[in-house]
Amino acid sequence: MSLRDIGSPRWFRQHEYIEKLNMQAILNASANQEEFIKDLFVSLGKIHHEATIINLLETIMYHKESSEAAGDSVLDLVDYCHRKLTLLAGRSVSGEIPRTLEKYIEGRWRTVLPEDQLKLSKHDGQVFMALLNLLLKPDCQRKYDFNSFNKSQLLKLRGFLTEVVIDQLPNLLDLKHFLSQLAVTDPAAPKKDLILEQVPEIWNNIVMENSNKWKAIAKYQVTQVFNPSESELREQASRLAQTYNLDVMENLIPDKPKCGACGRTGVKRCSRCQGEWYCNRECQVKHWPKHKPACKLMAEAIQKLQEELNISS
């Protein structure tokens, strides 16, 4: 599928299929069942849709055989992550997105309180130790080109090597000394050995294939993708509603639903709005006076949507 067809009906159908594969992969991994979706991707190696694929890769790339089967495409994945992180960092600095600090801890993104922001997580420590081992390695220092740009980028690390950080990882003192020495010296130029640099092939192919076509692609997208008819919008909404089935989505949530009345694990939900859970009939009856207004609004909205979809079909 070409770049200009992103957002087309064909693209939406493909997205629907991939989203279902993603849901099934997460369900299989959560239930410790046979992960046939992972085996399928290892054998076929076909991925296309951004957000869904990243979620899916998070599940299947946990396995060693998946990473090995990806081959050189892993470089494209690393390049993609670098570009997205750079974009998010830039948007955060410019104020486009909230600057609430979150860290990936114990398999989940967790908000870090201001008083805990200087504490190193396990992943923070791994990154610092990787940089320490890489930059202090004699072979790396001998082969790495410490030109003015690379040198300026490395020296930015000094801003992160605070006393608080070094107290938590004393080994980083060696890295700080190396950077201080680098700031006042010019390392010898690397030997002119043959150096092969890998490039992200998928990204390069997209750029080369669409070079000098960007305006034409944008013009096509404006007329064909960003101006759908009312009937096309209704069809898309109907298909997405079927894809993101409420029962399936709730199975993907790690935490069990809670009773709206007492907070215990819910086993049945309101048959009218499908939005509130209860542990038993008694709690449902007790909670009805509070739930009634919201239930009525939700039920009316669902009924109106169903009527509109039936009319359009």
MINU-863362 format. One record per residue: x, y, z of N, C-alpha, C in turn; residue number from 1. Coordinates in steps of 0.2 Angstrom, whole numbers, plus 5000, padded with zeros to 4 digits. Example, Ala and Ser with C-alpha at 12.3 -4.5 7.8 and 13.67 -1.06 7.14 Angstrom:
  n.X  n.Y  n.Z ca.X ca.Y ca.Z  c.X  c.Y  c.Z num
 5066 4972 5039 5062 4978 5039 5066 4984 5039   1
 5064 4989 5035 5068 4995 5036 5064 5000 5039   2
//
This chain:
  n.X  n.Y  n.Z ca.X ca.Y ca.Z  c.X  c.Y  c.Z num
 5004 4994 5000 5000 5000 5000 5004 5006 5000   1
 5003 5011 4995 5007 5017 4995 5006 5022 5000   2
 5010 5027 5001 5009 5032 5006 5003 5036 5005   3
 5001 5037 4999 4995 5041 4998 4989 5038 5000   4
 4989 5031 5000 4983 5028 5002 4981 5027 5009   5
 4986 5030 5013 4984 5029 5021 4978 5033 5022   6
 4973 5030 5026 4967 5033 5028 4961 5031 5023   7
 4963 5028 5018 4958 5026 5013 4954 5020 5016   8
 4948 5018 5012 4944 5013 5015 4948 5006 5015   9
 4952 5005 5010 4956 4999 5010 4961 4999 5017  10
 4964 5005 5018 4968 5006 5024 4964 5004 5030  11
 4958 5007 5031 4954 5006 5037 4952 4998 5038  12
 4951 4995 5032 4950 4987 5033 4956 4984 5035  13
 4962 4986 5033 4968 4983 5035 4969 4984 5042  14
 4968 4990 5044 4968 4992 5051 4964 4988 5056  15
 4958 4987 5053 4953 4983 5057 4956 4976 5059  16
 4959 4973 5053 4961 4966 5054 4967 4966 5059  17
 4972 4971 5058 4978 4971 5062 4976 4973 5070  18
 4971 4977 5071 4969 4978 5078 4966 4972 5081  19
 4962 4968 5077 4960 4961 5080 4966 4957 5081  20
 4971 4957 5077 4977 4952 5079 4980 4955 5085  21
 4980 4962 5086 4984 4964 5092 4980 4962 5098  22
 4973 4963 5098 4969 4961 5104 4970 4954 5105  23
 4970 4949 5100 4971 4942 5101 4978 4941 5104  24
 4983 4944 5102 4990 4943 5104 4990 4945 5112  25
 4987 4950 5114 4987 4952 5121 4984 4948 5125  26
 4978 4945 5123 4974 4940 5126 4978 4934 5127  27
 4981 4932 5122 4985 4925 5123 4991 4926 5128  28
 4994 4932 5127 5000 4933 5132 4998 4934 5139  29
 4992 4937 5140 4989 4938 5147 4987 4931 5150  30
 4984 4927 5146 4982 4920 5148 4987 4915 5148  31
 4993 4917 5146 4999 4912 5145 4997 4906 5140  32
 4993 4908 5135 4991 4903 5130 4996 4903 5124  33
 4995 4898 5120 5000 4898 5114 4999 4904 5110  34
 5005 4908 5109 5005 4914 5105 5006 4913 5098  35
 5000 4911 5094 5001 4909 5087 5002 4916 5083  36
 4999 4922 5086 5000 4928 5082 5008 4930 5082  37
 5011 4928 5087 5019 4930 5087 5022 4925 5081  38
 5020 4919 5081 5023 4914 5076 5021 4916 5069  39
 5015 4919 5068 5013 4921 5062 5017 4927 5059  40
 5018 4932 5064 5022 4937 5062 5030 4936 5061  41
 5032 4931 5065 5039 4928 5063 5040 4925 5057  42
 5035 4922 5054 5035 4918 5048 5034 4923 5042  43
 5029 4927 5043 5027 4932 5037 5031 4938 5037  44
 5032 4941 5043 5035 4947 5044 5032 4953 5041  45
 5025 4954 5041 5022 4960 5038 5019 4964 5043  46
 5021 4970 5043 5018 4975 5048 5017 4982 5044  47
 5011 4985 5046 5010 4991 5042 5007 4997 5046  48
 5003 4996 5052 5000 5001 5055 5003 5004 5061  49
 5004 5010 5062 5008 5013 5067 5007 5011 5074  50
 5001 5014 5077 5000 5014 5084 4998 5006 5086  51
 4994 5003 5082 4992 4996 5083 4998 4992 5083  52
 5003 4993 5078 5008 4988 5077 5013 4989 5083  53
 5014 4996 5085 5019 4997 5091 5016 4993 5097  54
 5010 4993 5098 5007 4989 5103 5008 4982 5102  55
 5007 4979 5096 5008 4972 5095 5015 4970 5095  56
 5020 4974 5093 5027 4973 5094 5029 4972 5101  57
 5026 4977 5105 5028 4976 5112 5026 4969 5115  58
 5021 4966 5112 5019 4959 5115 5023 4954 5112  59
 5024 4954 5105 5028 4949 5102 5035 4949 5102  60
 5038 4955 5103 5045 4956 5103 5048 4954 5110  61
 5044 4952 5114 5047 4950 5121 5051 4943 5120  62
 5049 4940 5114 5052 4933 5113 5058 4934 5109  63
 5063 4930 5111 5070 4930 5107 5069 4929 5100  64
 5065 4924 5098 5064 4922 5091 5061 4927 5087  65
 5057 4931 5090 5054 4937 5086 5059 4942 5084  66
 5064 4944 5089 5069 4948 5088 5074 4946 5083  67
 5076 4939 5083 5080 4936 5078 5077 4936 5071  68
 5071 4935 5071 5067 4935 5064 5067 4942 5061  69
 5067 4947 5065 5066 4954 5063 5072 4956 5059  70
 5078 4953 5060 5084 4954 5056 5086 4961 5056  71
 5088 4964 5051 5090 4971 5050 5084 4976 5051  72
 5078 4973 5051 5072 4978 5052 5072 4981 5059  73
 5076 4978 5064 5076 4980 5070 5079 4987 5070  74
 5084 4988 5066 5087 4995 5065 5082 5000 5063  75
 5077 4999 5059 5071 5003 5057 5067 5004 5064  76
 5066 4999 5068 5062 5000 5074 5066 5005 5079  77
 5072 5004 5079 5076 5008 5084 5076 5015 5081  78
 5077 5016 5075 5076 5023 5072 5070 5026 5073  79
 5064 5022 5072 5057 5025 5073 5057 5027 5080  80
 5059 5023 5085 5058 5025 5092 5062 5031 5094  81
 5068 5032 5091 5072 5038 5092 5068 5044 5089  82
 5065 5043 5083 5062 5049 5080 5056 5051 5084  83
 5052 5046 5087 5046 5048 5091 5048 5051 5097  84
 5053 5048 5100 5055 5051 5107 5058 5058 5106  85
 5061 5059 5101 5064 5066 5099 5058 5071 5098  86
 5053 5068 5094 5047 5073 5093 5043 5074 5099  87
 5042 5069 5104 5039 5070 5110 5043 5075 5115  88
 5049 5074 5115 5053 5079 5119 5053 5086 5117  89
 5053 5087 5110 5052 5093 5107 5045 5096 5109  90
 5040 5092 5108 5033 5095 5109 5032 5096 5117  91
 5036 5093 5121 5035 5094 5128 5039 5101 5130  92
 5045 5102 5127 5048 5108 5128 5044 5114 5126  93
 5041 5113 5120 5037 5119 5117 5030 5120 5121  94
 5028 5115 5125 5022 5116 5129 5016 5113 5126  95
 5017 5110 5120 5011 5107 5116 5008 5101 5120  96
 5012 5097 5124 5009 5092 5128 5012 5093 5136  97
 5007 5091 5141 5009 5092 5148 5016 5089 5149  98
 5019 5092 5154 5026 5090 5156 5026 5086 5162  99
 5021 5082 5163 5021 5077 5169 5025 5071 5167 100
 5030 5070 5172 5035 5065 5171 5032 5058 5173 101
 5033 5054 5168 5031 5047 5169 5037 5042 5168 102
 5038 5037 5172 5043 5032 5171 5040 5025 5170 103
 5043 5021 5166 5041 5014 5165 5044 5010 5171 104
 5039 5008 5175 5041 5004 5181 5037 4998 5182 105
 5040 4992 5182 5037 4986 5184 5031 4985 5178 106
 5033 4986 5172 5028 4985 5167 5023 4990 5165 107
 5023 4995 5169 5018 5000 5168 5021 5007 5168 108
 5018 5012 5164 5020 5019 5165 5017 5022 5171 109
 5021 5025 5175 5018 5028 5182 5021 5035 5182 110
 5016 5039 5185 5017 5046 5186 5022 5047 5192 111
 5027 5051 5191 5033 5051 5196 5031 5058 5200 112
 5031 5058 5206 5029 5063 5210 5036 5068 5210 113
 5035 5074 5211 5040 5079 5211 5046 5077 5216 114
 5044 5075 5222 5050 5073 5226 5053 5067 5224 115
 5051 5063 5220 5054 5056 5218 5057 5057 5211 116
 5057 5063 5208 5059 5063 5201 5067 5062 5200 117
 5071 5063 5205 5078 5063 5205 5080 5055 5207 118
 5075 5051 5209 5077 5044 5210 5078 5040 5203 119
 5083 5036 5203 5084 5033 5197 5080 5026 5197 120
 5076 5025 5191 5073 5019 5191 5078 5013 5188 121
 5076 5007 5187 5080 5002 5185 5082 5004 5178 122
 5077 5006 5174 5079 5008 5167 5084 5014 5166 123
 5083 5019 5170 5088 5024 5171 5095 5022 5172 124
 5095 5017 5177 5102 5015 5178 5105 5011 5173 125
 5101 5007 5169 5103 5003 5164 5106 5007 5158 126
 5103 5013 5157 5105 5017 5151 5111 5020 5153 127
 5112 5023 5160 5118 5026 5162 5124 5021 5162 128
 5123 5015 5164 5128 5010 5164 5130 5008 5157 129
 5125 5008 5152 5127 5006 5145 5132 5012 5142 130
 5130 5018 5144 5134 5024 5142 5141 5023 5145 131
 5141 5022 5151 5148 5021 5155 5152 5016 5151 132
 5149 5010 5150 5153 5004 5148 5155 5006 5140 133
 5151 5009 5137 5153 5011 5130 5158 5016 5129 134
 5157 5022 5132 5162 5027 5131 5168 5026 5135 135
 5169 5022 5140 5175 5021 5143 5179 5015 5140 136
 5176 5012 5135 5179 5006 5132 5185 5009 5127 137
 5191 5006 5128 5196 5009 5124 5195 5008 5117 138
 5192 5002 5115 5191 5001 5108 5186 5006 5105 139
 5181 5008 5109 5176 5013 5106 5180 5020 5106 140
 5184 5022 5111 5187 5028 5111 5192 5029 5105 141
 5195 5023 5103 5200 5023 5097 5196 5024 5091 142
 5190 5021 5090 5187 5021 5083 5182 5026 5083 143
 5179 5029 5088 5174 5034 5088 5176 5041 5085 144
 5173 5044 5081 5175 5050 5078 5172 5056 5083 145
 5177 5058 5087 5175 5064 5091 5175 5071 5088 146
 5171 5071 5083 5171 5078 5079 5167 5083 5084 147
 5167 5089 5081 5164 5094 5085 5156 5093 5087 148
 5153 5090 5082 5146 5089 5083 5145 5083 5089 149
 5148 5078 5087 5148 5072 5092 5150 5074 5099 150
 5155 5078 5099 5158 5080 5106 5153 5084 5109 151
 5150 5089 5106 5145 5093 5109 5139 5089 5112 152
 5137 5084 5108 5131 5080 5110 5133 5076 5116 153
 5139 5073 5117 5141 5069 5122 5142 5074 5129 154
 5144 5080 5128 5145 5084 5133 5138 5086 5137 155
 5133 5085 5133 5126 5087 5136 5125 5082 5142 156
 5128 5076 5142 5127 5071 5147 5129 5074 5154 157
 5133 5079 5154 5136 5082 5161 5130 5085 5165 158
 5125 5088 5161 5119 5090 5165 5115 5085 5169 159
 5116 5079 5167 5112 5074 5170 5116 5071 5176 160
 5122 5071 5176 5127 5068 5181 5127 5073 5187 161
 5122 5073 5190 5122 5077 5197 5124 5073 5203 162
 5125 5077 5208 5127 5073 5214 5122 5068 5216 163
 5116 5070 5216 5111 5065 5218 5111 5059 5214 164
 5112 5059 5207 5113 5054 5203 5119 5049 5204 165
 5125 5053 5205 5131 5049 5207 5131 5046 5213 166
 5127 5049 5218 5126 5045 5225 5123 5039 5224 167
 5118 5038 5219 5114 5032 5218 5118 5027 5214 168
 5123 5030 5209 5127 5025 5205 5134 5028 5205 169
 5138 5026 5210 5145 5029 5211 5149 5028 5205 170
 5148 5023 5201 5152 5021 5195 5152 5027 5190 171
 5146 5031 5190 5146 5036 5185 5151 5042 5186 172
 5154 5042 5192 5159 5047 5193 5165 5046 5188 173
 5166 5040 5186 5171 5039 5180 5169 5042 5174 174
 5163 5042 5173 5160 5045 5166 5160 5052 5167 175
 5159 5055 5173 5159 5062 5173 5166 5065 5172 176
 5171 5061 5175 5178 5063 5174 5180 5063 5167 177
 5178 5057 5163 5179 5057 5156 5176 5063 5152 178
 5170 5065 5154 5167 5070 5150 5171 5077 5152 179
 5173 5078 5158 5177 5084 5160 5183 5084 5156 180
 5186 5078 5155 5193 5078 5151 5191 5080 5144 181
 5186 5077 5141 5184 5078 5134 5182 5085 5133 182
 5180 5089 5137 5178 5096 5136 5184 5100 5135 183
 5190 5098 5138 5196 5102 5137 5201 5099 5132 184
 5200 5094 5129 5205 5090 5125 5201 5089 5118 185
 5205 5087 5113 5203 5085 5107 5206 5078 5106 186
 5202 5073 5107 5204 5066 5106 5207 5065 5099 187
 5212 5061 5098 5215 5059 5092 5209 5057 5087 188
 5211 5058 5080 5206 5056 5075 5206 5049 5074 189
 5201 5045 5073 5201 5038 5073 5204 5036 5066 190
 5207 5030 5067 5210 5027 5061 5205 5026 5055 191
 5208 5027 5049 5203 5027 5044 5202 5020 5041 192
 5200 5016 5046 5198 5009 5044 5192 5009 5040 193
 5190 5003 5037 5184 5003 5034 5178 5002 5039 194
 5173 5007 5039 5168 5007 5043 5161 5006 5039 195
 5158 5001 5041 5151 5000 5038 5146 5003 5042 196
 5142 5007 5040 5136 5010 5044 5130 5008 5041 197
 5126 5005 5045 5119 5002 5044 5114 5008 5043 198
 5110 5008 5039 5105 5013 5038 5098 5010 5038 199
 5093 5014 5041 5086 5011 5041 5083 5010 5034 200
 5083 5004 5032 5081 5003 5025 5074 5005 5023 201
 5069 5004 5028 5062 5005 5027 5061 5013 5026 202
 5064 5016 5031 5063 5024 5031 5066 5027 5024 203
 5072 5024 5023 5076 5027 5017 5072 5025 5010 204
 5069 5019 5010 5065 5018 5004 5059 5022 5003 205
 5055 5024 5009 5049 5028 5009 5051 5035 5007 206
 5057 5037 5009 5059 5044 5007 5061 5044 5000 207
 5065 5039 4998 5067 5039 4990 5061 5038 4986 208
 5056 5034 4988 5051 5032 4983 5046 5039 4983 209
 5045 5043 4988 5041 5048 4988 5044 5055 4987 210
 5051 5055 4985 5054 5061 4985 5051 5065 4979 211
 5050 5072 4980 5047 5077 4976 5040 5075 4974 212
 5037 5071 4978 5030 5070 4978 5025 5072 4984 213
 5029 5075 4988 5025 5077 4995 5019 5081 4994 214
 5020 5086 4990 5014 5091 4988 5008 5087 4985 215
 5010 5083 4980 5005 5079 4977 5001 5074 4981 216
 5005 5071 4986 5002 5066 4991 4997 5070 4995 217
 5000 5076 4998 4996 5080 5002 4989 5082 4999 218
 4990 5084 4993 4984 5087 4989 4979 5081 4988 219
 4981 5075 4987 4977 5069 4986 4974 5067 4992 220
 4978 5068 4998 4975 5066 5004 4969 5071 5007 221
 4970 5077 5005 4965 5082 5007 4959 5081 5003 222
 4959 5079 4997 4953 5078 4993 4950 5071 4994 223
 4954 5066 4995 4951 5059 4995 4951 5056 5003 224
 4955 5059 5007 4955 5055 5014 4952 5060 5019 225
 4953 5067 5019 4951 5071 5024 4944 5074 5023 226
 4941 5072 5017 4934 5075 5016 4930 5069 5014 227
 4929 5064 5019 4924 5059 5018 4917 5061 5018 228
 4913 5057 5014 4906 5059 5014 4903 5056 5020 229
 4896 5058 5022 4893 5056 5028 4892 5049 5028 230
 4890 5046 5022 4889 5039 5022 4896 5035 5024 231
 4902 5038 5021 4908 5034 5023 4910 5035 5030 232
 4908 5041 5033 4910 5041 5040 4906 5037 5044 233
 4899 5036 5042 4895 5031 5046 4897 5024 5045 234
 4900 5022 5039 4902 5015 5038 4909 5014 5043 235
 4913 5019 5043 4919 5019 5047 4917 5018 5054 236
 4913 5022 5056 4911 5022 5064 4908 5015 5065 237
 4904 5012 5061 4901 5005 5062 4906 5000 5062 238
 4911 5000 5058 4916 4995 5058 4921 4996 5064 239
 4922 5002 5066 4926 5003 5072 4923 5001 5078 240
 4916 5002 5078 4912 5000 5084 4912 4992 5085 241
 4912 4989 5079 4912 4981 5079 4919 4979 5081 242
 4924 4982 5079 4931 4980 5080 4933 4981 5088 243
 4931 4987 5090 4932 4988 5097 4926 4986 5102 244
 4925 4980 5101 4919 4977 5105 4920 4978 5112 245
 4915 4980 5116 4916 4981 5123 4918 4975 5127 246
 4916 4969 5126 4918 4963 5129 4925 4962 5128 247
 4927 4962 5122 4934 4961 5121 4939 4966 5124 248
 4937 4972 5123 4941 4978 5126 4942 4977 5134 249
 4936 4975 5137 4937 4974 5144 4941 4968 5146 250
 4942 4963 5142 4946 4957 5143 4954 4959 5143 251
 4955 4965 5139 4962 4967 5139 4964 4971 5145 252
 4959 4974 5149 4961 4978 5154 4964 4973 5160 253
 4970 4975 5163 4973 4970 5168 4969 4970 5174 254
 4965 4975 5176 4962 4976 5182 4954 4974 5181 255
 4952 4970 5185 4945 4967 5185 4940 4973 5186 256
 4934 4974 5183 4929 4979 5185 4927 4979 5192 257
 4926 4985 5195 4924 4985 5202 4917 4987 5202 258
 4914 4985 5208 4907 4986 5209 4906 4993 5210 259
 4901 4996 5207 4899 5003 5208 4897 5005 5215 260
 4895 5000 5219 4892 5002 5225 4897 5001 5231 261
 4900 4995 5231 4904 4993 5237 4912 4993 5235 262
 4913 4992 5228 4920 4992 5226 4923 4985 5226 263
 4920 4980 5227 4922 4973 5226 4922 4972 5219 264
 4925 4966 5217 4925 4964 5210 4918 4963 5207 265
 4917 4966 5201 4910 4966 5198 4910 4959 5194 266
 4904 4956 5194 4903 4950 5190 4897 4951 5185 267
 4893 4956 5186 4888 4958 5181 4887 4965 5180 268
 4885 4967 5175 4884 4975 5173 4877 4977 5171 269
 4876 4983 5172 4869 4986 5170 4867 4984 5163 270
 4862 4980 5162 4860 4978 5156 4857 4984 5151 271
 4856 4989 5154 4853 4995 5150 4859 4999 5147 272
 4863 5001 5151 4869 5005 5148 4875 5002 5147 273
 4876 4996 5150 4882 4992 5149 4888 4995 5152 274
 4887 5000 5156 4893 5004 5158 4895 5003 5165 275
 4891 5001 5170 4892 5000 5177 4892 4993 5179 276
 4896 4991 5183 4897 4984 5186 4895 4984 5193 277
 4892 4978 5195 4890 4976 5202 4892 4969 5204 278
 4893 4968 5210 4895 4961 5212 4889 4957 5214 279
 4883 4960 5215 4877 4956 5216 4871 4961 5215 280
 4865 4958 5215 4859 4961 5213 4857 4966 5219 281
 4859 4965 5225 4858 4969 5231 4861 4976 5230 282
 4868 4976 5228 4872 4982 5226 4869 4986 5221 283
 4867 4982 5216 4864 4986 5210 4858 4990 5212 284
 4853 4987 5216 4847 4990 5218 4849 4996 5222 285
 4854 4995 5227 4856 5000 5231 4859 5006 5228 286
 4862 5005 5222 4866 5010 5219 4861 5014 5213 287
 4855 5011 5212 4851 5013 5206 4850 5021 5207 288
 4848 5023 5213 4846 5031 5213 4852 5035 5210 289
 4858 5033 5212 4864 5037 5210 4865 5036 5202 290
 4864 5030 5200 4866 5028 5193 4861 5029 5188 291
 4855 5030 5190 4849 5031 5186 4850 5037 5181 292
 4852 5043 5183 4853 5049 5178 4858 5047 5172 293
 4864 5044 5175 4869 5043 5170 4867 5037 5165 294
 4864 5032 5168 4861 5026 5164 4857 5029 5159 295
 4852 5033 5161 4847 5036 5156 4851 5039 5150 296
 4855 5044 5151 4859 5047 5146 4863 5042 5142 297
 4866 5038 5145 4870 5033 5141 4866 5029 5136 298
 4860 5026 5139 4856 5022 5135 4853 5026 5129 299
 4851 5032 5130 4848 5036 5125 4853 5037 5120 300
 4860 5039 5122 4865 5040 5117 4866 5034 5112 301
 4866 5028 5116 4867 5022 5112 4862 5020 5107 302
 4855 5021 5110 4850 5020 5105 4850 5025 5099 303
 4851 5031 5100 4852 5036 5095 4857 5034 5090 304
 4863 5032 5092 4868 5030 5088 4866 5024 5084 305
 4863 5019 5087 4861 5013 5083 4855 5015 5078 306
 4851 5019 5080 4846 5021 5075 4849 5025 5069 307
 4854 5029 5070 4858 5032 5064 4861 5027 5060 308
 4864 5022 5063 4868 5017 5059 4863 5013 5055 309
 4857 5012 5058 4852 5008 5054 4849 5012 5048 310
 4848 5018 5049 4846 5022 5044 4851 5023 5038 311
 4857 5023 5040 4862 5024 5035 4863 5017 5031 312
 4862 5012 5034 4863 5005 5031 4857 5004 5027 313
//
